[in-house]
Amino acid sequence: MNKTRLFYLDTSIFMIVIIVISYYSLHTGPGGCTPVLLKYRFYRVVESLLSGFILGIVGSYLQSSLRNPLVDHYILGIGSGALFTAYLSVLLITSYSLLTIPVFAVIGGLSALLLTITIAEKIGGSDVAYVLSGLGINSLFSGASILLSYLILTKQPYALTLLVGSFITSSPRYIPHIAFSIAVAVAAYYPLAKPLNALLIGDDYAAQLGYNPRIIRRIAIIVSGIASSIVVSLFGIVGFIGLVSPHIARFMLGTSDNRLVIPLSSLIGGLILLLTDDLSRIYLVTITGEIPAGAVASLIGAPFFLLLIVSRFKGRSL
């Protein structure tokens, strides 16, 4: 089947599935279907879905621009860096606002990403170099975030849930921030999709086609850092969604063409995150209480990440 026709078929199926599951999510859960609960669930469904869209797009941008299928915003330390500075803003600024926290988060996320890339390039720039560098930066900022989370509990009661990602605090106040993040990620799609295809083959090939590899890479990285950091500032660190989604999209389409992979990856990311949040909110809550969606996502994504590493480096020396 033609790749484009397959893309339209897959996206149509995913959109139908998302609509059906969203309707089910809206009308299912503890407490019945009172107007107050329906309003809360509506924003929770919308925000988890859109956050997954963003992380799916960001994962595609990062993997293509760095030519590394083992990375996403979590692996590269963007999430922990963003969360650290978000906590820092709450601790240091007396009259912090919902606008202040995302701004600080973006600064932290981009700074952590810069550190990760700089260290990775210093030690060879290989696939494993990015992973090791990212894990180091991730551990550094995660430890600092845990420390700060206990210091700001009186000002931010849900600080601990942000460490693993949760949509329990979903609110209409977050919609403008999510909309801005979506706008940034989607606006970059049209100028980046084709150049990122060229980057996948090599910088020299991209330059021959008239693209500046360094500029394209920087734009993709900055856009990814901004979009994912805003999500982290609102809902915490949700790992592996951005790693898994592009791989599933490429497998389903049978191509690495970013013009097709990026949109499908966004739908897959949204669906996965919605399902993980539903699993926590509707089913696990009756057994153990609500478990943050980020923890459920990590439970699914971590084995996938390990499988990727084993398959990519099987028979090779690290």
C-alpha positions in Angstrom: 0.0 0.0 0.0 1.2 3.5 -0.8 2.8 5.1 2.3 0.6 8.2 2.1 -2.6 6.2 1.9 -1.4 4.0 4.8 -0.7 7.2 6.8 -4.2 8.5 6.2 -5.7 5.1 7.1 -3.6 4.9 10.3 -4.4 8.5 11.4 -8.1 8.0 10.7 -8.1 4.9 12.9 -6.2 6.5 15.7 -8.5 9.6 15.7 -11.6 7.4 15.9 -10.1 5.4 18.7 -9.1 8.6 20.6 -12.7 10.0 20.2 -14.2 6.7 21.5 -11.8 6.4 24.5 -12.2 10.1 25.3 -16.0 9.7 25.5 -15.5 6.6 27.7 -13.0 8.4 29.9 -15.4 11.3 30.3 -18.3 9.2 31.6 -16.4 6.6 33.6 -14.8 6.7 37.0 -15.4 6.8 40.8 -18.2 9.2 41.9 -20.6 8.8 39.0 -21.2 11.5 36.4 -22.1 14.6 38.4 -21.7 18.0 36.5 -18.6 18.8 38.7 -16.9 15.5 37.9 -17.8 15.7 34.2 -16.2 19.2 34.0 -13.1 18.0 35.9 -12.8 14.9 33.7 -13.2 16.9 30.5 -10.2 19.1 31.3 -8.2 16.0 32.5 -8.9 14.1 29.3 -8.1 17.1 27.1 -4.9 18.0 28.9 -3.6 14.4 29.1 -4.4 13.9 25.4 -2.7 17.2 24.3 0.3 16.6 26.5 0.8 13.2 24.8 0.5 15.0 21.4 3.3 17.3 22.4 5.6 14.6 23.8 5.0 12.5 20.6 6.0 15.4 18.4 9.0 16.3 20.6 10.2 12.8 20.5 10.2 12.7 16.7 12.1 16.1 16.5 14.8 15.0 19.0 15.4 11.6 17.5 15.6 12.9 14.0 17.7 16.0 14.7 20.2 14.1 16.8 20.0 11.0 14.6 19.5 9.0 17.7 16.5 6.6 18.2 17.3 6.2 21.9 16.4 9.7 23.1 13.4 11.8 24.2 12.9 14.7 26.5 13.2 12.4 29.5 16.4 10.6 28.5 18.1 13.9 27.6 17.4 15.4 31.0 15.0 18.1 29.8 12.2 17.0 32.1 14.3 16.9 35.3 16.0 20.3 34.4 12.6 21.9 33.8 11.2 20.5 37.0 14.2 21.7 39.1 13.9 25.3 37.9 10.1 25.2 38.3 10.5 24.2 41.9 13.2 26.8 42.3 10.8 29.5 41.1 8.2 28.5 43.7 10.8 28.5 46.4 12.5 31.8 45.6 9.7 34.0 44.2 7.2 35.1 46.8 4.4 36.1 44.4 5.0 33.4 41.8 2.3 32.9 39.2 1.1 30.3 36.7 3.1 32.2 34.1 6.3 32.4 36.1 6.7 28.6 36.6 6.6 27.7 32.9 9.2 30.4 32.0 11.6 29.1 34.6 10.9 25.5 33.5 11.8 26.4 29.9 15.1 27.9 31.1 15.9 24.8 33.1 14.9 22.4 30.4 17.0 24.1 27.7 19.9 24.4 30.1 19.8 20.7 31.0 19.5 19.8 27.3 22.6 22.0 26.4 24.6 20.3 29.1 23.6 16.8 27.9 24.5 17.6 24.3 27.7 19.3 25.2 28.9 16.4 27.3 27.7 13.8 24.8 29.7 15.5 21.9 32.8 15.7 24.2 32.8 11.9 24.6 32.2 11.1 20.9 28.6 11.9 20.1 27.5 8.2 19.7 24.1 6.8 20.6 25.3 5.6 23.9 27.1 8.9 24.6 23.8 10.7 24.5 22.2 8.1 26.7 24.9 8.2 29.3 25.2 11.9 29.3 21.4 12.3 29.6 21.2 9.8 32.4 23.9 11.7 34.3 22.2 15.1 33.9 18.8 13.5 34.6 20.1 12.1 37.9 21.7 15.4 38.9 18.6 17.5 38.4 16.2 14.7 39.7 18.1 14.6 43.0 18.0 18.4 43.3 14.3 18.3 42.4 13.5 15.8 45.1 15.2 17.9 47.7 13.4 21.1 46.6 10.0 19.3 46.5 10.1 18.8 50.3 11.0 22.4 50.8 8.0 23.8 48.9 5.3 21.4 50.0 3.6 24.1 52.0 3.3 26.4 48.9 2.8 23.6 46.4 0.9 20.6 47.9 1.2 18.5 44.8 4.9 19.0 44.4 5.7 15.3 45.0 3.3 14.1 42.3 5.2 16.2 39.7 8.3 14.1 40.2 6.6 11.2 38.3 3.9 13.1 36.3 0.3 13.3 37.2 -2.9 14.9 35.8 -4.7 15.0 39.1 -4.3 18.8 39.2 -5.9 19.3 35.7 -7.6 22.7 35.4 -9.0 25.1 32.8 -6.2 27.5 33.9 -3.7 25.2 32.1 -5.4 25.3 28.7 -3.6 28.5 27.5 -0.2 27.0 28.4 -0.9 23.7 26.7 -2.3 25.6 23.6 1.0 27.7 23.4 3.1 24.5 23.7 1.0 22.8 21.0 1.4 25.9 18.8 5.1 26.0 19.1 5.5 22.3 18.3 3.1 22.3 15.4 4.3 25.5 13.9 7.8 24.0 13.6 6.5 20.9 11.7 6.2 22.6 8.3 9.7 24.2 8.2 11.4 21.2 9.8 9.8 18.0 8.5 11.7 17.8 5.1 15.1 19.2 6.5 14.9 16.6 9.3 14.6 13.9 6.6 17.8 15.2 5.1 19.5 15.2 8.4 18.7 11.6 8.9 20.9 10.8 5.9 23.8 13.1 7.0 24.8 16.7 7.5 26.7 16.7 4.1 23.6 15.5 2.3 21.4 18.1 4.0 23.9 20.9 3.1 23.8 19.8 -0.6 20.0 20.2 -0.5 20.4 23.8 0.7 19.7 23.2 4.4 22.0 24.4 7.2 22.3 21.3 9.5 23.4 23.3 12.5 20.4 25.8 12.2 17.9 23.0 11.6 19.2 21.0 14.5 19.2 24.0 16.9 15.6 25.0 15.9 14.4 21.4 16.4 16.1 21.2 19.8 15.0 24.6 21.1 11.4 23.9 20.0 11.5 20.5 21.7 12.9 22.0 24.9 10.3 24.7 25.1 7.3 22.5 24.3 8.2 19.7 26.6 9.3 22.0 29.5 5.9 23.7 29.6 4.3 20.3 29.9 6.6 19.3 32.7 5.9 22.6 34.6 2.2 21.8 34.6 2.0 18.1 35.1 5.5 16.9 36.0 7.8 14.4 34.3 6.1 11.9 32.1 8.9 9.6 30.7 9.2 7.4 27.6 6.0 8.6 25.8 8.3 10.6 23.4 10.6 7.7 23.0 8.0 5.0 22.2 5.6 7.0 20.0 8.0 7.7 17.0 9.1 4.1 16.9 5.5 2.8 16.8 4.8 5.4 14.0 7.8 4.3 11.9 6.9 0.7 12.4 3.3 1.2 11.4 4.1 3.3 8.3 7.2 1.4 7.3 9.1 4.6 6.7 11.1 7.3 8.6 9.7 10.1 6.5 9.1 12.8 9.1 6.3 14.3 7.1 4.3 11.2 8.0 5.9 10.1 11.2 5.6 13.3 13.2 1.7 13.6 12.9 1.1 9.9 13.6 3.6 10.0 16.5 1.6 12.8 18.0 -1.6 10.8 17.9 0.1 7.7 19.3 1.6 9.8 22.1 -1.8 11.3 23.0 -3.5 7.9 23.0 -0.9 6.2 25.1 -0.9 9.0 27.7 -4.7 9.1 27.8 -4.8 5.3 28.3 -2.2 5.4 31.1 -4.1 8.2 32.9 -7.4 6.3 32.5 -5.7 3.1 33.9 -4.7 5.1 37.0 -7.8 7.2 37.5 -10.5 4.5 36.7 -9.0 1.1 37.6 -6.0 1.3 39.9 -7.7 3.9 42.1 -10.0 1.2 43.4 -7.1 -1.0 44.4 -4.3 1.2 45.7 -5.5 4.8 45.2 -4.5 6.9 42.2 -1.1 6.2 40.9 0.5 9.1 38.9 0.2 8.5 35.1 4.0 9.1 34.7 4.7 6.0 36.9 2.4 3.9 34.7 4.0 5.3 31.5 7.5 4.4 32.9 6.4 0.9 33.7 5.5 0.5 30.1 8.2 2.5 28.5 11.3 1.4 30.4 11.2 -2.2 29.2 10.8 -0.8 25.6 13.8 1.4 26.1 15.9 -1.6 27.4 14.8 -3.7 24.4 15.9 -0.9 22.0 19.3 -0.7 23.6 19.8 -4.5 23.5 18.7 -4.8 19.9 20.8 -1.8 18.8 24.0 -2.8 20.5 23.7 -6.6 20.3 27.0 -8.0 19.3 28.7 -4.6 19.5 31.1 -3.2 22.1 29.9 -0.1 23.9 
